[in-house]
């Protein structure tokens, strides 16, 4: 018998088993009471205004298709079982929220064709020995208990890269603690991802888990990573991404991440497995190698610090470079003192120091040579002499250069100086054409500025209106103005101020 539910009807299933062949619900409110079981030998399709109030058990051997705009399983206190002998798909135009989803009776894989949620009202996700192929979809587990997900040899298969879209498990753990095991894997091997949470986070927060393998090139890179910038032959061919969301306080946890033997041992990789360690991407660089490796179990375990984010693994002999640990910019009287240090470097040519008056347009100040390849921490320092003359607020960044010409930027740091007395300066200096004049005045006034060349000839005059405090005025050399050194001067607050401007 094939079930077909017309629009607007009510179908009530009381305690006891019912068997049907296929179920298409286009508008019925179907009620499965506690203790009742509906077994569908085929597909379940819900569309239109159809819904299922499931407080019992609904099993099916075919595909689950939800094409409604609203909730389908209400109240979500029952169990949906997938028990097919072939591949079964969960899809449709709508996302389904299951109370308990049990796929342990399925012989073939379960394939997601849409995002789904499981575990409302403390429901469970039961895999048994079944593989769930995420197919770039998100499976959200709303039950924060460690026991909310169970399996024997079953696993979640993500394995899709950023170009296709991550397949991921989002576990709404909230303020719970314990060992949370996400049974990721491939079709051939398990590679569990585990978060052992010892310090609770805030309520409603979640952790997202995904991983994918790469060819020997370690490409494509995870979303947000600008470059590998290391020797791919010394990097394991896999990335892991574990990210928190909706936490005001993130949980303290240790991560254990699985890998496959072939991901380090296959040519052209040149890796000593016992030398492998995790490295985390901090948004601009790979952080120092950390944690430990278990070569027998094929797992990495992180240190407590830097718990979440994007992870790679590389040989300690050739870590992913350059690890910029800190970059600090401070005011020292009229100078700016910049200091930074690295934990390790690989083919590091050095650092270009750049400055800006607006945080957007940067100019090179100088270059500090790097230490090539080293696993020893290195300290660097640069002094921007007279930086305060350019204005009370300056911005700095580092441009790190590899020997092959590859470059990356540090975060931007700002330095604030005390306001200077009456003064005049220009930036950039030297300049090819356009520049900014900086004039500091004690009170509002109108000032005439004059520019003379190196032999004292008047080149230009300009009248400007100044406000009390710091004034930044745009200026430009005439196109026919020759290169050379010029004197810019004026009378501000009753005293003569002057500065040199160099045109290149």
N, C-alpha and C positions, 0 to 999 in steps of 0.2 A: 504494500500500500504506500502511495506517495502522498505526503502531507502537503496541502496547498491551503493557505490561510487567506481568505478574502478580506478586503478592507473593512474595518469597523467591527469585526467580530471579537469574541472573547473565547479563548480556549483554556480550560482549566484542567491541569493534570494533578490528580491527588496521589497519595502514597501508592507505590507499586510501579513496576516497569512497563514501559510502552515502547514498541519498536515500530519505526516507520522508514520508508524509503524516500529520502530527500525531504527537505523542508524549505519552502519559500514563503516568507512572511512579508507581505506587502503593506499591512496596516493593522494587523491583529495585535491585541494585547494578550500575549501568551503567558500563563502563570504556571510555573513548575513549583509545587509546594514541597516543603521539607519531607524527605524520605522518598519523593517521586524520582523516577529516572526515565528520561527520554533518550532512546538510542536511535540515531539517524544513520541509515545505511546509504550514505551519499553526502551531498553538499547541504550546508545551511546558508541561506541567503536572506538577509533582512534588508528591506528597503522601505521607502515612503515613510509612513508613521508607525511602522512595525516596531515592536519591542518585546522583550522577554523578561518577565519578573522571575528570576531563577533563584530559588532557595533550595533546590534539589541538585540533580546531576543531569547534565546534557552532554551526551557523547556523540561523536560523528566520525565517519570514516573518510569523508571528503574534505572539501575546502570550506573555510569560514569566510563569508563575504558580508561586510557591514557597509551598506550604502545609505544609511540614514544620516540626518543632520544632528540628531540628539543622542541621548543615552540609549543603549540597547539592552544592557543587563542591569535592571533595576528591580528591587534592591540587590546590590551585588553581595550576596551571601552564599551563593551556590558555587558549583564546580562545573567547568567545561573541560571535557576530556577529548583529546584527539587520539584516535585508535586505528588509523588507517594503515594498510599494508604498503601503500605507495606514498610518494611525496604529498604532503598536505600544505596548503597555502592559507595564511591569514591575511586578508586584504579587504578591498572595497574602498570607497571614497571617504568613509568615515573611520575614525580611530576608535577601537574598542577598548573599554576598561573591564578587565576580568577580575572577579574576586579571587578564585583559585583557578589556575590554568595548569592542567595535568597532561603532559604529552608523553608520559612514560610508557603508555600503551601503543604508541606509534612505532611502526617498523621502519618506515621511510623517514627522511628528514622533514622537519617543519620549516617552512619558508615564510619570512615576513615580506609582505608586499605593501605594508603601511606601518606607521608607528602604533604601538599598543602599550597599554599599562596593565599591570598585574599587582595584586596584593592589597586592594582596598579592604578596609575592615579586617586587617590582619590575615588576608588571604595569602596563598602560597603559589610559588612557581616550582613545579616538580618536573624535572627532566628525565629521571631514570637513566636509560642508556641512549636516549634520543638526541640527535644533533639539531640545533635550531640555527638556521642560517639567517643572519640579521639583514643581509643584503642592503647595506647603507641605511638601515632603519634604526630607530631608537626604541628600545624596550625599557620601560620605566617600571621599577619595582618599588611600590609604595609602602611595603611592610619593612620597617627598620630593624626587625629581629634578624640575628645571624641565621636562624633556621628557616627564614622565608624562602630561601633557594636551596633545593636539594637535588642530588644527582648521584648516579653510580659511575658510569663511564660516559654519560651524556655531556655535551658541551655546547657553548655558544660560539658560533663562527662569525667573526667580524671580518678581518683580512681584506678590507677595502681601503684604498688610499684616499687622500684628500681630493684628488681629481674626480673620483667617483662619488665621494662622500663617505664619512665614517659610519660604520655600523657600531653601535655602542649600547652598553647597559648603564642606565642611570639608576642608582640605588639611593632612595630617600632614607638615609640612615638617621638623620636628625641628631639627637643627643645620646644615641645608643653607643655602646662600646662592645668590643669583642673582635674576633677574627672573621672577617668578611671575605669569603672565597668566591671569585667570579670565574667559573670554569671555561675560560676562553680556550680556543684550540683551532686546529685546522681539521680538514676532513680525515687526516691520517693520524694526528697526534694531539694530545692535550697540552696546553700551555697556560696554566691557571695564573690569574692575577689576584693577589691577596693583599688586603689592607688590615693590619692588626692595629686596632684603635685602642690606645691606652688612656687617652685624654679626650673626654667628650666634647663635641662641638655644640653649637646652638641648635635649637629646634628647627625643623623644616628644611635643613640643609641636605644636600645630596652630593654623592661622588659619582663621576662619570668615568667609565672604563672602556678603553678600546686599544687595539694593537694591530699592527700589520707588518708583513714581511716585505722586503725589497730585493731587487737583484743586487749584484756585487757593487754597483755604483752607489748604493744607498739612496737612490732616487725613486719616486718623488719624495721631497722633504715634507714633513708635517706642516700643517697650516701655522703660520707665524714664525717659522724658522727661515731665515734669509739665506743661509748657506751652511753646508757641512764644513767647509774650509779645513778639512783634515784629509788624511790619506784613507780613502775608502777601503783599501786593502787591510787596514788595521781596525776597521769598525765592523761590528756585528751587523748582519743584514736584517735588522728589525728595529721598529720604534714602538714605544708604549706611551699612551697619553692618559693621565689620571688627573682630572680637574674637579675642584669643588665648586658648588653653586649654592646661593641663598644662605650661606653661613655668615653670621656676624663674627663668630669665633669658629675657626676651622678646627677640626679634630686633630689631635696628635696621633700619628700613626707611622708604622713601619711598613713599607711596601715590599712584597716579594713578587718578582716578575719572571715568567717563564720564557724559554727560547728553545729552538731546535738545534740539534748537533750540526746539521748541514749549514746553518746560518753563520757559523764561524769557520768551519773546516773546509768549505768548498773553495777551490781555486777561482779567482786570483787572491783570495784572502790570505794574509800572512799573519796569523794570530796564534799566540800561545794562550790556550783557553784559561788557564789558571791566572793569567794576567788581566783578564777582562774585568772591567769595573763600569758601573753606571756613571753617566754624566747627564746633568739636567740643563736644558736651555733656559736662560734667565731673561729672554727677550731681546738680547743683543749678542750674547756669547754663550759658549758652553762652559758650565761651572766645573770646578775640579773633580777629578775622579773620586768616587766615594763608594762606601758599602763593601759588600763581599760577594763572591761567586761560589756556588755549589756545583762543581763540574759533574758530580754524579747525578744530581737531580735536575741539572740544566735550569738553574734559577739564580737570579740576582736578588740580594736583599739590600735595601737602601739604609742609609743612616737616618736618624730622626730629623735632622735638618733638611730643608729643601724638599719636603715630602712630595709635593704635588707639581704637576706640570708635564712637560714633554721630556722623555728620557731616550737616550741612546746608550750604547755600550761600546767601549773601545779598549784596545790593549794599552796597559800602563806605559809601555815603551814608546807608544805613539798616540798620546791622547788627542782629542779634538781640541784645536787651539782657538784663539788665545783666551785664557781665562782671566778676564779683568775682574778682580775681586772688589775693588773700591776705587772711587774717583771723587776727590774732595777739592773744592775751591773756596779760599778764604781771603778776606781783606787783611792786609798788613800795612797799616798807614796808607800811603798812596799806591801801594803795589798790590797785585793779586798773586797769592801763592797757590799753585796747583800741585796736588800730590795724588799719586795713584800707585797701585801695586797689582801684580799678577800672581797667580798661583802656579801657572805653567805656561810655556810658550812653544809654538811650533812654527818654524820658519818666519819668525816675527822680524820684519825689517825695522819697524819702529812706529812712533806716534807723531802725527802732525797735531800741533796745538792750535786750535781755532778760537777766535773771539767774535762777538757780535754785540751791537748796541740795542738790537731789537729782538734777539732770540730767533731771527729768521735768516737774515743775511750774514753769513760768517766769512771771516777773512783769516788766512793762515798767519800765525805769529812766529812759529818756529818749529823745529823738528828735533825729537829726542830718539836716538837710535835704540832699537830693541836688542835682545840677547839671542836672536836666532831660535834655536831649539833647546829648551831646558825644562827640566821638571822641578827646578828650584825656584822658590818665590823670589820676585824681583820688585824693588822699590824705585819709583821715579818721582822727579820733582822739576817744576818749571816756575820761574818768577816772571810775571808780566809787569815790568818796571813802569811806574807812572800811570797805571791803568786808570786811576781816579781822575786824571786829567781829561779823559774821554767822557766822563759822566758818572753819576752816582750809582748807576745800575749797569753791570756788564754781564754777559753770558759767555760760557765756555763749553767746549766739547773736545773730545779726542777723536782723531781719525786714524785708526790702526791699520797699518799696511803690512801685508805679507810679502815675501820675497818675489812671489809671482805676480804682484800688482793688485791682488784682491784687497778690498778695503771694507771696513765696517766702522760704525760710529758708536761712541759711548752715549750715555744719557747726557742731557744738557744741564749744566750747573750754573747758578747765578751768584754774583757777588755784589753786595751793596756797600758803598762807601759813604762816609760822612760828607755832607755838602761842603764843597770848597768855597773859599771867598771869591771875590771877583776874579774871573778867569776867562780865557778863550782857548779853544782847541778845535781840531778838525779830525774827522774819521771817515773813511780810511786815509791813512797818510804813510806812505805815498799813495797817489791815486792816478788813474788814467784820465778821468773826466769828472764824474759826479762825486760829491762828497757831502758830509754833514758838518756844519759849524755848530759848536757847543759854546754857549756864552752863559756865564753865571752872573746874576746881578742882584744887588741888595734891594732894589726898588724898581717899579716900572719906569721906563725911560725910552727915549728915541736916540739911537746911536748911529753915527756914520762910520762905516767900515771902509778901509782903504787897503788895496793890495799893490805892492811894489815888487819889481823884479830884482835880480841879484845885483844890478848896478844902480838901484835906487829910482828907476823910472816908474811913474804912476801907471798902473795897468788897468785898474778898475776902481769904482766907488759904488757903495751900496748903502742905503739908509734902511735900518731895521727897527722894529718896535719890540722892545723886550718887556717881559713880565718879571716880577720878582721871583728869584729862584733860577732854575735851570731852563735854558731855552735851546731847542734843537732846530736849526734852520737849514733847509736844503740849499745846495749851491752846486755850480758846475762851471768848469773852465770853458771859455769860448773854443770853438773847434780849431781856430787858427792859432791859439795860444801855444807857444813852443814848450817843450819839456824843460824843466829846470826847477830852481828853488825860488820860492816867493815868500814875501813877508806880509802877513795879514795883521792889521792893527786897528785899534779904535779906542775911544775914551768911554769907559764904563764906570759909573759911580765916582766920577771925577778923577780917575787914574787911568793911565795908558796901559792897555793890555795888548800883547802881541804874541804871535806864534808863527812858526815856519810851516809852509805847505809845499810839498814836493810833488810835481807833476812828472809822471814817467812817460 
